[in-house]
Amino acid sequence: MQKTILITGGTGLIGQRIVQDLLAQNQRVRVLTRSAKISPNPLLEYAVWDPARQTMDSHALDNVSGILHLAGAPVAQRWSESNKRVILNSRVQSSALLYEAIAALPASERPECVVGASAIGVYPSGPDWVDESSAQGADFSADVVRAWEEGVQRIAELGVRTVSFRIGLVLDPSGGMLGKLLPLFQLGLGSATGSGDQWQSWVHVHDVQRAFLWALKTTAAQGIYNLAAPHPVTNQQLSAAIASACNRPFWAPNVPAFALKAIYGEMASIILASQRVRASRITEAGFAFQFDTAEQALTDLL
């Protein structure tokens, strides 16, 4: 019987795309969801879980060869104390539940690998290049990433190969940062934020999809990888490239930092952060980005 790929966060921005990629390859897929669903596609099924209550369908891991762990509450929301708890717990609790479910299986029935999402928010803001060995930050973003990755790495103790991707700013017009900004840029009202000098390490959504499937199939892939295109740009350059791809003028003044902080509170720090990320570890392992420059990516997307 064909093995199944289990996906958490399969209804999210990236998860939906990966599910469709796998189905197109005639791969059996099981998506963990909080409410029962029935799929018309015989290759796709759903299993119920509730990380907050630490419960999961007893058959969720049956015949599973790999897990793609993408679940997590959106970080791009105002960071009230209650929202912070939701953001952190959604990552800690879901990873803990996967660990317990895998640990309960006989060693011969455990999945071969678990590939988890993470973020470049672990690095402190600054102008210098950073890689996987660089110093980590001390703010809420970094705390979330550390907890996220530790949950996945703990699964390695069970003899399962694990990978965590520190993902850059995902360019996708249907959601995320680009999806939110696009209406403004299409009206010719788009602008840079803060000084505009902050570095933004971006990645085309298609390359994110490809990387997760690469990690699933590449038995030598293990540990933490940065997942950002080879040529980061400043916020000013990225904003100008979005305007150009939309065939619209780029004249509006930058949105000042104080305005972003007034609107988003502490969360504005991730909008204003400068992170110049090098993804040499994954490229040295044989993965090739299809979209190297922001102009190339945005032309393809828009």
BAFI-3210 file (N, C-alpha, C; in Angstrom, 3 decimals, decimal comma, padded with zeros to 6 digits):
// residues 302
n [1|2|3|4|5|6|7|8|9|10|11|12|13|14|15|16|17|18|19|20|21|22|23|24|25|26|27|28|29|30|31|32|33|34|35|36|37|38|39|40|41|42|43|44|45|46|47|48|49|50|51|52|53|54|55|56|57|58|59|60|61|62|63|64|65|66|67|68|69|70|71|72|73|74|75|76|77|78|79|80|81|82|83|84|85|86|87|88|89|90|91|92|93|94|95|96|97|98|99|100|101|102|103|104|105|106|107|108|109|110|111|112|113|114|115|116|117|118|119|120|121|122|123|124|125|126|127|128|129|130|131|132|133|134|135|136|137|138|139|140|141|142|143|144|145|146|147|148|149|150|151|152|153|154|155|156|157|158|159|160|161|162|163|164|165|166|167|168|169|170|171|172|173|174|175|176|177|178|179|180|181|182|183|184|185|186|187|188|189|190|191|192|193|194|195|196|197|198|199|200|201|202|203|204|205|206|207|208|209|210|211|212|213|214|215|216|217|218|219|220|221|222|223|224|225|226|227|228|229|230|231|232|233|234|235|236|237|238|239|240|241|242|243|244|245|246|247|248|249|250|251|252|253|254|255|256|257|258|259|260|261|262|263|264|265|266|267|268|269|270|271|272|273|274|275|276|277|278|279|280|281|282|283|284|285|286|287|288|289|290|291|292|293|294|295|296|297|298|299|300|301|302]
n.u [000,842|000,502|002,475|001,636|001,633|001,633|000,177|000,362|-001,297|-002,302|-004,243|-003,388|-001,577|000,865|000,634|-001,718|-000,891|001,206|-000,154|-001,680|000,414|001,476|-000,742|-000,965|001,144|000,210|000,303|-000,559|-002,264|-002,704|-004,414|-004,139|-006,694|-008,877|-011,571|-013,862|-013,687|-014,668|-013,171|-013,516|-011,585|-009,917|-007,288|-006,830|-007,305|-008,756|-007,838|-008,714|-007,480|-006,507|-004,484|-004,425|-005,872|-004,423|-005,143|-005,666|-006,734|-006,737|-005,822|-004,332|-001,594|-001,257|000,435|002,123|004,738|006,121|006,106|004,886|005,191|003,433|001,800|000,601|-000,290|-000,997|001,677|001,596|-000,118|-001,558|000,433|-000,822|-000,875|-002,432|-002,616|000,055|000,427|-001,216|000,091|002,601|001,836|000,472|002,462|004,186|002,454|001,392|003,662|004,446|002,310|002,586|005,036|004,371|002,526|004,076|006,001|004,473|004,203|005,397|008,895|009,401|007,235|007,253|007,311|009,577|010,664|010,358|009,419|009,690|008,195|009,761|011,262|013,002|012,976|014,360|016,836|018,734|017,915|019,673|022,359|024,157|025,291|023,778|023,888|023,007|024,569|024,805|024,490|021,604|018,464|016,876|014,249|010,600|009,951|012,233|012,135|009,820|010,576|012,694|011,352|009,653|011,429|012,766|010,747|010,425|013,010|013,169|011,766|013,593|014,928|013,572|014,518|013,888|014,373|014,846|013,976|014,193|012,943|014,017|012,193|012,107|010,665|007,755|006,835|003,804|000,996|-001,541|-001,748|-000,278|002,364|002,696|000,200|-001,407|-000,397|-000,676|-003,185|-002,887|-000,551|-001,415|-003,155|-001,425|-000,457|001,408|004,165|007,441|008,517|009,246|012,655|013,269|015,643|016,090|017,050|015,463|014,856|013,687|011,462|010,265|007,014|006,742|009,289|009,414|007,508|008,784|011,094|010,191|009,260|011,624|013,145|011,676|012,208|014,960|017,273|019,610|019,190|019,035|018,468|018,775|017,844|018,300|015,845|015,720|015,842|018,779|019,468|018,873|016,997|016,685|014,007|013,085|013,941|012,519|009,877|009,809|010,181|007,828|005,948|006,800|006,363|003,632|003,140|002,829|003,152|005,756|005,722|004,763|005,304|007,485|006,092|006,133|008,081|006,973|004,257|003,648|004,185|002,222|-000,043|000,387|001,665|003,948|004,374|005,133|007,826|008,688|008,119|009,792|012,256|015,627|017,022|019,468|019,830|021,676|021,469|023,171|023,597|021,522|021,729|024,276|023,741|022,478|020,064|018,398|017,429|014,676|013,917|015,821|016,136|014,378|012,969|012,617|011,047|008,734|007,793|007,041|004,998|003,157]
n.v [-001,203|002,231|004,701|007,401|010,987|013,108|016,168|019,117|022,215|022,328|023,791|026,306|029,158|028,252|025,532|024,651|024,815|022,971|020,611|020,376|020,109|017,595|015,910|016,155|014,634|012,163|011,320|010,029|011,870|013,119|015,362|017,116|018,433|020,668|020,205|017,737|016,559|015,686|014,455|014,765|013,732|010,750|010,426|012,179|012,757|013,584|014,086|014,413|016,678|018,250|020,381|022,036|020,624|018,392|016,120|013,598|012,000|008,522|007,057|008,732|008,696|006,375|004,348|006,397|008,034|010,391|013,654|016,897|019,752|022,466|023,949|026,719|029,669|032,821|035,164|037,765|039,772|042,002|042,160|041,464|040,441|038,153|037,304|036,762|034,509|032,702|032,545|031,451|029,085|027,676|026,635|025,257|023,413|021,925|020,677|019,176|017,407|015,952|014,747|013,049|011,359|010,108|008,894|006,961|005,025|001,859|001,487|000,646|001,576|004,263|007,571|008,419|010,936|014,330|017,455|020,753|024,047|027,211|030,356|033,327|035,191|034,602|035,730|038,606|042,045|043,789|045,049|043,219|040,186|037,047|033,617|030,133|029,634|031,981|034,481|034,587|036,348|038,227|038,781|038,608|037,368|035,799|034,109|032,640|031,286|029,706|028,004|026,737|025,370|023,743|022,000|020,453|019,415|017,818|015,588|014,229|012,713|010,383|008,857|009,803|011,487|014,951|018,218|021,738|024,662|027,915|030,334|032,983|036,190|035,454|035,599|035,923|036,532|035,901|035,996|036,632|039,082|040,324|039,891|041,494|044,058|044,453|045,549|048,318|048,980|048,452|050,505|052,520|053,609|052,502|052,195|052,454|051,310|052,695|053,599|052,433|051,327|048,917|045,503|042,956|039,646|037,566|035,093|033,242|031,847|029,463|028,339|027,792|025,764|023,818|023,375|022,120|019,690|018,763|018,375|016,356|014,202|014,025|012,214|012,896|015,389|017,331|018,893|022,460|024,864|027,878|029,485|031,379|033,525|033,952|036,674|039,100|042,160|045,720|047,217|049,443|048,908|046,524|047,419|049,250|047,444|045,943|047,908|048,411|045,903|045,922|047,832|050,478|053,839|054,889|056,738|057,569|058,809|057,309|055,110|056,187|054,946|055,382|055,507|052,924|051,572|052,657|051,591|048,771|048,103|046,256|044,312|045,640|045,575|043,402|044,222|046,331|045,249|044,406|042,010|040,164|037,509|034,574|031,715|029,507|026,906|025,181|025,420|024,439|021,832|020,976|022,060|024,173|027,459|028,598|031,146|033,851|036,635|039,526|041,023|039,193|037,256|038,744|039,539|037,098|036,419|038,502]
n.w [000,000|-000,824|000,793|003,053|003,170|005,860|006,789|008,655|009,191|006,666|005,395|005,197|003,759|002,483|002,948|001,565|-001,077|-001,164|-000,619|-002,988|-004,831|-004,085|-004,497|-007,244|-007,972|-007,598|-004,968|-001,817|000,653|003,922|005,868|008,863|010,821|012,644|012,546|011,412|008,064|004,720|001,848|-001,694|-003,275|-003,770|-003,011|-001,002|002,412|005,629|009,036|012,440|014,879|017,989|019,162|021,460|023,350|023,301|021,765|019,263|016,270|016,453|014,329|012,787|012,162|010,771|008,492|007,614|005,980|006,010|007,564|007,151|008,804|009,305|010,869|012,776|014,523|012,910|012,778|012,028|013,424|015,847|018,741|021,398|024,866|025,108|022,434|021,950|023,553|022,186|019,689|020,427|021,842|019,865|018,333|020,101|021,378|019,225|018,140|020,364|020,564|018,190|018,738|020,937|019,692|017,733|019,348|020,568|018,690|017,399|016,729|014,100|012,718|012,682|011,185|008,500|008,304|009,561|008,557|009,324|009,510|010,039|010,941|009,781|011,687|013,949|013,938|015,024|014,333|011,815|009,637|008,626|006,949|007,744|008,832|009,385|011,620|012,962|015,592|017,743|018,180|020,892|021,276|021,112|018,648|018,133|020,350|019,806|017,455|018,421|020,231|018,458|016,740|018,581|019,312|016,996|016,712|018,943|018,215|016,748|018,607|018,653|016,672|014,201|011,157|011,016|009,819|009,809|008,403|008,155|007,172|004,831|003,915|002,420|-000,892|-002,278|-004,097|-003,249|-000,537|002,745|003,294|000,729|-000,451|001,183|000,678|-002,030|-003,148|-002,548|-003,979|-006,564|-006,914|-007,191|-004,883|-003,248|-000,951|000,606|003,898|007,120|007,308|004,929|004,356|005,515|005,341|003,464|003,373|001,091|-000,432|-003,151|-003,302|-004,675|-004,579|-001,885|-001,633|-003,228|-001,724|000,631|-000,384|-001,431|000,927|002,043|000,374|000,213|001,668|002,960|003,947|006,825|009,972|010,515|008,111|006,349|004,404|001,969|-000,836|-002,940|-003,244|-001,272|-000,729|-000,107|001,783|000,427|-002,209|-002,714|-002,528|-004,649|-006,727|-006,594|-007,294|-009,914|-011,120|-011,027|-012,866|-012,043|-010,725|-008,418|-005,926|-003,485|-000,156|002,326|004,804|008,047|010,840|013,397|012,881|012,042|014,415|016,017|014,863|014,767|017,115|019,137|017,211|014,941|014,841|013,313|010,784|010,441|010,839|009,953|008,040|006,644|005,008|004,460|002,471|002,189|003,112|002,258|-000,502|-000,939|-000,357|-002,566|-003,415|-005,675|-006,145|-008,004|-008,469|-008,347|-008,151|-006,913|-008,781|-010,868|-009,555|-008,838|-011,328|-012,340|-010,515|-010,645]
ca.u [000,000|001,289|002,620|000,913|002,299|000,769|000,469|-000,307|-001,351|-002,549|-005,212|-002,756|-001,067|001,829|000,140|-002,648|-000,138|001,957|-001,140|-001,994|001,613|001,570|-001,841|-000,637|002,126|-000,494|000,753|-001,609|-002,059|-003,649|-004,287|-004,671|-007,578|-009,617|-012,954|-013,944|-013,990|-014,642|-012,612|-013,970|-010,405|-009,562|-005,910|-006,778|-008,203|-008,551|-007,892|-008,982|-006,601|-006,708|-003,247|-004,660|-006,328|-003,484|-005,861|-005,480|-007,318|-005,820|-005,299|-003,759|-000,242|-001,214|001,062|002,700|006,185|006,715|005,209|005,219|004,592|003,305|000,772|001,005|-001,115|-000,295|002,468|001,260|-001,281|-001,109|000,948|-001,325|-000,365|-003,210|-002,215|001,387|000,260|-001,778|001,148|003,596|001,233|000,088|003,653|004,672|001,488|001,256|004,870|004,402|001,330|003,211|006,052|003,734|001,905|005,150|006,624|003,578|004,288|006,594|009,958|009,299|006,078|007,387|007,640|011,010|011,132|009,442|009,945|008,926|008,354|010,333|011,311|014,265|012,826|015,265|018,053|018,536|017,878|020,958|022,696|025,162|024,858|023,671|023,597|022,457|025,443|024,875|023,849|020,147|017,913|016,365|012,899|009,513|010,080|013,285|011,638|008,864|011,326|013,435|010,395|009,177|012,470|013,044|009,699|010,730|014,275|012,925|011,296|014,792|015,297|012,836|015,120|013,261|015,121|014,079|014,447|013,444|013,247|013,847|011,661|012,106|009,411|007,204|006,140|002,644|-000,042|-002,819|-001,746|000,946|002,657|002,443|-001,240|-001,990|000,069|-000,943|-004,224|-002,341|000,388|-002,181|-003,755|-000,349|-000,276|002,361|005,361|008,336|008,189|010,377|013,714|013,375|016,992|016,168|017,163|014,380|015,214|012,410|011,512|009,070|006,235|006,998|010,529|009,104|006,875|009,810|012,044|009,590|009,252|013,039|013,545|010,952|012,785|016,423|017,569|020,759|018,767|018,812|018,824|018,182|018,244|017,671|015,133|015,542|016,502|020,193|019,706|017,963|016,943|016,168|012,568|012,877|014,095|011,416|008,664|009,898|010,011|006,403|005,286|007,175|005,673|002,223|003,076|002,277|004,204|006,235|005,988|004,244|006,343|007,592|005,276|007,099|008,109|006,063|002,892|003,525|004,130|000,911|-001,054|000,649|002,312|005,239|004,502|005,774|009,261|009,024|008,020|010,932|013,499|016,556|017,626|020,154|020,025|022,367|020,925|024,201|023,575|020,628|022,242|025,417|023,191|021,970|018,804|018,597|016,281|014,260|013,748|016,974|016,014|013,024|012,315|012,217|009,953|007,517|007,290|006,348|003,815|002,198]
ca.v [000,000|003,456|005,462|008,666|012,160|013,809|017,600|020,033|023,523|022,054|024,727|027,617|029,713|027,338|024,166|024,337|024,627|021,719|019,531|020,243|019,561|016,164|015,223|016,132|013,563|010,936|010,976|010,029|012,958|013,232|016,680|017,237|019,589|020,711|019,765|016,621|016,906|014,582|014,904|014,027|013,147|009,529|010,512|013,149|012,532|014,473|013,494|015,473|016,833|019,470|020,554|022,656|019,560|017,279|014,953|013,342|010,768|007,414|006,500|009,822|008,373|005,068|004,240|007,703|007,978|011,698|014,684|018,296|020,429|023,879|024,566|027,801|030,870|033,900|036,098|039,114|040,325|042,821|041,269|041,588|039,324|036,945|036,859|036,165|033,144|031,883|032,344|030,530|027,788|026,955|025,946|024,344|022,337|021,060|019,850|018,229|016,375|015,083|013,947|011,986|010,406|009,325|008,077|005,846|004,020|001,011|002,131|000,264|002,222|005,715|008,214|008,539|012,308|015,426|018,720|021,806|025,460|028,086|031,710|034,058|036,100|034,210|036,539|040,002|043,018|044,413|045,130|042,233|038,855|036,030|032,262|029,286|029,631|033,339|034,746|034,701|037,508|038,059|039,331|037,628|036,598|034,799|033,128|031,769|030,412|028,708|027,015|026,044|024,446|022,750|020,989|019,547|018,730|016,796|014,387|013,503|011,762|009,143|008,193|010,340|012,581|016,193|019,423|022,970|025,727|029,305|030,879|034,432|036,838|034,673|036,386|035,228|037,562|035,475|036,110|037,127|040,507|040,802|039,906|042,637|045,313|044,524|046,514|049,676|049,170|048,457|051,835|053,501|054,236|051,728|052,917|051,743|051,501|053,132|054,236|051,762|050,768|047,606|044,377|041,987|038,376|037,104|033,829|032,976|030,766|028,210|027,763|027,227|024,466|022,901|023,048|021,137|018,393|018,369|017,850|015,107|013,141|014,006|011,548|013,539|016,680|017,212|020,067|023,768|025,505|029,124|029,360|032,724|033,631|034,367|038,117|039,957|043,556|046,609|047,438|050,433|048,218|045,579|048,203|049,765|046,308|045,604|048,941|048,191|044,702|046,293|048,912|051,644|054,748|054,677|058,112|057,866|058,871|056,141|055,087|056,327|053,878|055,653|055,198|051,463|051,168|053,057|050,683|047,352|047,872|045,560|043,526|046,464|045,260|042,469|044,979|047,246|044,512|044,253|040,674|039,867|036,091|033,739|030,349|028,689|025,499|024,394|025,384|023,515|020,480|020,602|022,710|025,367|028,361|028,928|032,594|034,414|038,071|039,976|041,439|037,957|036,640|039,545|039,464|035,806|036,387|039,588]
ca.w [000,000|-000,911|002,027|003,121|003,732|006,804|006,772|009,577|008,533|005,254|004,823|005,190|002,508|001,865|003,073|000,479|-002,322|-001,073|-000,771|-004,412|-005,487|-003,791|-005,174|-008,669|-008,140|-007,205|-003,634|-000,800|001,601|005,040|006,489|010,223|010,903|013,905|012,342|010,468|006,679|003,764|000,579|-002,883|-003,912|-003,035|-002,516|000,089|003,539|006,769|010,372|013,419|016,039|018,773|019,934|022,772|024,244|023,108|021,250|017,841|015,733|016,741|013,074|012,005|011,716|010,117|007,168|007,263|005,760|006,282|008,099|006,884|009,963|008,953|011,718|013,665|014,403|012,197|013,579|011,570|014,124|016,976|019,769|022,768|025,659|024,781|021,098|022,078|024,067|021,110|018,693|020,971|022,168|018,651|017,842|021,140|021,619|018,051|018,062|021,474|020,233|017,193|019,438|021,720|018,775|017,105|020,396|020,891|017,628|017,353|015,950|012,695|012,103|012,778|009,903|008,228|008,508|009,882|008,036|009,983|009,160|011,048|010,388|009,938|012,812|015,037|013,883|015,426|013,244|011,541|008,214|008,221|006,534|008,794|008,382|010,447|012,796|013,518|016,882|017,687|018,844|022,262|021,331|021,043|017,405|018,320|021,327|019,108|016,545|019,203|020,725|017,258|016,282|019,625|019,247|015,887|016,987|019,975|017,520|016,293|019,661|018,405|015,518|012,996|010,526|011,113|009,125|010,073|007,447|008,574|005,926|004,683|003,539|001,305|-001,904|-002,828|-004,214|-002,667|000,914|003,357|003,169|-000,630|-000,657|001,896|000,090|-003,467|-003,534|-002,495|-005,086|-007,803|-007,003|-007,311|-003,574|-002,463|-000,502|001,516|005,311|007,929|006,510|003,633|004,221|006,161|004,417|003,493|002,743|000,552|-001,171|-003,966|-002,684|-005,393|-004,057|-000,561|-001,904|-003,740|-000,658|001,533|-001,060|-001,508|002,233|002,242|-000,449|000,295|002,947|003,612|004,512|008,266|010,758|010,240|006,861|005,947|003,133|001,424|-002,136|-002,806|-003,356|-000,505|-001,157|000,922|001,699|-000,634|-003,489|-002,886|-002,770|-006,017|-007,639|-006,605|-008,094|-011,308|-011,602|-011,176|-013,854|-011,369|-010,240|-007,049|-005,523|-002,150|000,881|003,207|006,020|009,146|011,840|014,519|012,454|012,083|015,819|016,542|014,317|015,028|018,400|019,135|015,991|013,915|014,814|012,228|009,537|010,385|011,063|008,831|008,096|005,375|005,294|003,475|002,461|001,549|003,541|001,420|-001,875|-000,932|-000,277|-003,880|-003,780|-006,500|-006,209|-009,372|-008,550|-007,648|-007,918|-006,585|-010,029|-011,562|-008,794|-008,902|-012,700|-012,448|-009,657|-010,904]
c.u [000,873|001,311|001,923|001,811|001,281|001,168|-000,326|-000,280|-001,630|-003,572|-004,653|-002,205|-000,143|001,297|-000,795|-001,914|000,629|001,023|-001,444|-000,806|001,691|000,467|-001,579|000,380|001,540|-000,017|-000,432|-001,263|-003,136|-003,381|-004,905|-005,464|-008,368|-011,065|-013,000|-014,356|-013,947|-014,151|-013,179|-012,822|-009,975|-008,128|-005,783|-007,780|-007,837|-008,634|-008,001|-007,921|-006,938|-005,478|-003,468|-005,101|-005,433|-004,210|-005,666|-006,177|-006,309|-005,206|-004,582|-002,386|-000,137|-000,578|001,676|004,219|006,873|005,672|005,754|004,453|004,599|002,355|001,359|000,130|-000,329|000,438|002,076|-000,084|-000,757|-000,740|000,440|-000,789|-001,122|-002,837|-000,831|001,287|-000,272|-000,700|002,151|003,009|000,872|001,260|004,152|003,734|001,360|002,467|004,896|003,435|001,879|004,251|005,410|003,118|002,947|005,790|005,781|003,615|005,484|007,624|009,830|008,160|006,158|007,706|009,150|011,522|009,988|010,112|009,081|009,210|008,955|010,471|012,657|014,159|013,682|016,515|017,780|018,559|019,250|021,296|023,594|024,530|024,779|023,436|023,153|023,292|025,508|024,160|022,349|019,665|017,379|014,961|011,854|009,617|011,097|012,844|010,692|009,598|012,064|012,494|009,880|010,170|012,778|012,001|009,945|011,987|014,111|012,482|012,469|015,248|014,624|013,379|014,524|014,121|014,273|014,783|013,579|013,895|012,970|013,481|011,684|010,721|008,875|006,428|005,041|001,502|-001,368|-002,850|-000,433|001,124|002,300|000,944|-001,908|-001,630|-000,392|-002,043|-003,731|-001,421|-000,352|-002,906|-002,705|-000,041|000,720|003,580|006,230|007,913|009,433|011,393|013,768|014,709|017,115|016,190|015,987|014,778|013,920|012,594|010,185|008,339|006,492|008,275|010,333|008,460|007,932|010,755|011,474|009,567|010,677|013,487|012,893|011,672|014,298|016,850|018,747|020,381|018,415|019,224|018,136|018,746|017,546|017,020|014,761|016,353|017,904|020,430|018,659|018,038|016,492|014,657|012,230|012,943|012,940|010,123|008,655|009,681|008,549|005,646|005,565|006,436|004,183|002,023|002,415|003,423|004,582|006,676|005,607|005,372|006,323|006,641|006,229|006,964|007,109|004,613|002,652|003,405|002,793|-000,181|-000,864|001,276|003,657|005,463|005,154|007,257|009,621|008,906|009,261|012,275|014,323|017,266|018,157|020,665|020,682|021,846|021,914|024,104|022,681|021,125|023,448|024,955|022,510|020,662|019,104|017,322|015,946|014,128|014,810|016,805|014,559|012,266|011,786|011,010|008,660|006,930|006,517|005,020|002,733|001,958]
c.v [001,247|004,195|006,817|009,766|012,895|015,277|018,314|021,419|023,390|022,959|026,144|027,986|028,749|025,913|023,762|024,029|023,306|020,528|019,307|019,691|018,048|015,380|015,116|015,051|012,208|010,391|011,021|011,082|012,898|014,565|016,649|018,528|019,524|020,261|018,709|017,105|015,639|015,133|014,091|013,343|011,909|009,532|011,405|012,790|013,463|013,669|014,631|015,469|018,134|019,645|021,138|021,621|018,327|015,993|014,839|012,041|009,632|006,808|007,546|009,480|007,000|005,174|005,557|007,577|009,302|012,685|016,051|019,130|021,934|024,635|025,659|029,016|031,977|034,838|037,537|039,561|041,123|041,915|041,666|040,383|038,033|036,415|036,228|034,722|032,213|031,552|031,306|029,140|026,990|026,166|024,901|023,150|021,393|020,144|018,794|017,084|015,408|014,176|012,772|010,920|009,518|008,387|006,854|004,733|003,108|001,658|001,847|000,973|003,745|006,320|008,346|009,942|013,241|016,710|019,841|023,185|026,209|029,461|032,373|035,081|035,742|035,091|037,971|040,916|043,660|044,355|044,003|040,917|037,922|034,671|031,437|029,281|030,989|033,441|034,934|035,903|037,190|038,616|038,224|036,758|035,475|033,719|032,132|030,786|029,329|027,608|026,139|024,964|023,374|021,640|019,979|018,737|017,640|015,479|013,563|012,479|010,401|008,391|008,637|011,489|013,846|017,329|020,590|024,039|027,080|030,097|032,408|034,959|036,154|035,590|035,535|036,240|037,178|035,585|036,646|038,619|041,036|040,887|041,102|043,965|045,531|045,516|047,963|049,944|049,217|049,782|052,929|054,204|053,491|052,536|052,004|052,031|051,871|053,862|053,664|051,090|049,368|046,490|043,427|040,757|037,671|035,731|033,669|031,780|029,433|027,540|027,201|025,854|023,433|022,455|022,001|019,751|017,861|017,740|016,510|013,942|012,990|013,457|012,175|014,871|016,512|018,497|021,325|024,356|026,855|028,907|030,767|032,805|034,228|035,868|038,920|041,389|044,414|046,761|048,438|049,758|047,257|046,325|048,758|048,652|045,874|046,611|048,732|046,990|044,963|047,360|050,161|052,547|054,433|056,029|058,407|057,898|057,628|056,264|055,160|055,226|054,127|055,330|053,694|050,970|051,534|052,093|049,255|047,066|047,178|044,774|044,312|046,158|044,306|043,142|045,833|046,540|044,419|042,913|040,291|038,427|035,364|032,306|029,379|027,213|024,659|024,331|024,460|022,061|020,056|021,232|023,982|026,200|028,653|030,429|033,262|035,881|038,448|040,382|040,230|037,323|037,410|039,583|038,175|035,827|037,353|039,825]
c.w [000,000|000,417|001,907|003,680|004,603|006,838|007,857|008,928|007,047|004,607|004,794|003,825|001,780|001,865|001,944|-000,809|-002,303|-001,217|-002,247|-005,201|-005,307|-004,505|-006,674|-008,995|-007,750|-005,862|-002,669|000,270|002,682|005,741|007,877|010,327|012,209|013,760|011,246|009,077|005,832|002,434|-000,578|-003,612|-003,132|-002,494|-001,285|001,178|004,683|008,061|011,379|014,528|016,745|019,658|021,326|023,803|024,154|022,706|019,739|017,469|015,881|015,476|012,221|011,434|011,056|008,737|006,686|007,121|006,073|006,765|007,707|007,910|009,732|009,872|012,609|013,451|013,712|013,149|013,251|012,130|015,314|018,150|021,162|023,549|025,336|023,402|021,118|022,574|022,985|020,083|019,187|021,209|020,928|018,083|018,837|021,294|020,433|017,906|019,159|021,184|019,189|017,843|020,173|020,811|018,104|018,125|020,734|019,849|017,828|016,430|014,459|011,963|012,165|011,411|009,736|008,507|008,898|009,418|008,573|009,429|010,344|010,386|010,648|011,066|014,008|015,071|014,329|014,211|013,065|010,061|007,712|007,772|007,745|008,136|009,585|011,721|013,491|014,861|016,696|018,491|020,228|022,402|021,192|019,789|017,557|019,302|020,665|018,210|017,320|019,713|019,591|016,846|017,315|019,612|018,149|016,186|018,043|019,335|017,002|017,325|019,465|017,187|014,197|012,457|010,557|010,383|009,571|009,087|008,065|007,320|005,950|004,351|002,281|000,361|-002,540|-002,898|-003,575|-001,151|001,436|003,135|001,788|-000,910|-000,001|001,215|-001,341|-003,839|-003,529|-003,676|-006,423|-008,014|-007,176|-006,014|-002,694|-002,090|000,341|002,951|006,096|007,071|005,095|003,435|004,804|005,105|004,586|002,679|002,366|-000,106|-001,917|-003,371|-003,383|-004,901|-002,648|-000,728|-002,307|-002,625|000,290|000,894|-001,229|-000,191|002,519|001,570|-000,305|001,650|003,687|004,253|005,983|008,965|010,273|008,954|006,740|004,589|002,665|000,141|-001,982|-002,771|-002,584|-001,007|000,010|000,738|000,589|-002,005|-003,748|-003,212|-004,192|-007,033|-007,721|-007,478|-009,577|-011,894|-011,799|-012,248|-013,276|-010,903|-008,800|-006,518|-004,073|-001,119|001,760|004,398|007,209|010,195|012,960|014,156|012,491|013,518|016,446|016,093|014,828|016,386|018,227|017,846|014,856|013,794|013,686|010,866|009,344|010,530|009,786|008,985|006,720|005,472|004,129|003,594|001,821|001,925|002,631|-000,025|-001,979|-000,868|-001,578|-004,285|-004,558|-006,515|-007,671|-009,566|-007,686|-007,286|-007,660|-007,844|-010,793|-010,873|-008,959|-010,317|-012,899|-011,696|-010,102|-012,392]
res [m|q|k|t|i|l|i|t|g|g|t|g|l|i|g|q|r|i|v|q|d|l|l|a|q|n|q|r|v|r|v|l|t|r|s|a|k|i|s|p|n|p|l|l|e|y|a|v|w|d|p|a|r|q|t|m|d|s|h|a|l|d|n|v|s|g|i|l|h|l|a|g|a|p|v|a|q|r|w|s|e|s|n|k|r|v|i|l|n|s|r|v|q|s|s|a|l|l|y|e|a|i|a|a|l|p|a|s|e|r|p|e|c|v|v|g|a|s|a|i|g|v|y|p|s|g|p|d|w|v|d|e|s|s|a|q|g|a|d|f|s|a|d|v|v|r|a|w|e|e|g|v|q|r|i|a|e|l|g|v|r|t|v|s|f|r|i|g|l|v|l|d|p|s|g|g|m|l|g|k|l|l|p|l|f|q|l|g|l|g|s|a|t|g|s|g|d|q|w|q|s|w|v|h|v|h|d|v|q|r|a|f|l|w|a|l|k|t|t|a|a|q|g|i|y|n|l|a|a|p|h|p|v|t|n|q|q|l|s|a|a|i|a|s|a|c|n|r|p|f|w|a|p|n|v|p|a|f|a|l|k|a|i|y|g|e|m|a|s|i|i|l|a|s|q|r|v|r|a|s|r|i|t|e|a|g|f|a|f|q|f|d|t|a|e|q|a|l|t|d|l|l]
***
